[in-house]
Amino acid sequence: MLHESVAGRYADALFQAAKSKNRLDEVKHDLHRIVVLLKLNPDLDGAFISPVIPTDVKKRIIERIAGGRIGTEVRNLLFIMADKE
């Protein structure tokens, strides 16, 4: 239940940020790309949820993945999630 409420808050914040910038379609596309990437790379998915991987390493991975291919809204959400380990 706690995870659902946290996930809901993150989703709502992302939705509001995307809506305010008229970028709902782009954010949806970016999220889809991330989901596909994680499904195709289970080790990468595991690295993001591992408490052993330091936050700064997770953020460097996100930067390499993002590298201009995903918008700042989704990238920033991933950074926030990395901070929360």
N, C-alpha and C positions, 0 to 999 in steps of 0.2 A: 504494500500500500504506500509506504514512504517513497519508494522509487517511482511509483506512478505519479505522485504529486510533484516530485522534483522534475520528472520528465515533462509533466504538463506545464510547469512554470517555464522550463527551458523552451518548450515548443511555443508557448504563448509569446514569450519575449522575442523569439526568432520571427514568428508571424508578424508581430507588431512592427519590428524593425524593417522587415521586408515590405510590409504594406505601406509604411510611411515613406519609403523610397520608391514605391511603385515597382518592386522587384520580386513579386510573388512567384512568377513563372521561372525566373532565373534561380531563385532559392530552391524551388522544387526540383529543378534540374540538377543543381549542385548536390542536394541531398541524395538524389537518385544515384549520382556518380559515386558518392562516398559509399553508399550501401553496396553497390555493385563491386567497388574496389575491395571492400572488406570481405564480401562473400568470396571473391576470387583469391583473396590472400588471407587465409585463416591465421597465419603467423602475425600478420600486421594487426589484425583484430585482437589477438591475444596480447600483443605489446601494448595496445591502448588501455586494456583493462588490468594489466599487470601492475601490482604495487611495487614490484622490483625495479621496473624501468623508471628512471628519474623523470620528473616533469619536463625539465629542459630538453631531454632527449625526445620525449613525445612531441614537444613543440617543434623541434627541428624536423621531425618526420612529417608533421602537419605542413610545415612550410615547404618541404620538398614536394609533397603531394599537391598542395594548393598551387604553388608556383605560377600564379596567374590563371589557373584553370578553374578555380572556384572563387566566388565572391567573398568580400570581407565579412558579410553577415555569418555565413556558414563557417568560415575560417575562425572568426572570433568565438563562435559557439564551441568549436572544437578546442580552442585554447582554454576556454572556461572549464570545459569538461576535463581537460588534462590537468588543470589546476586542482580540481576536486578529488583526484585520485580516488 
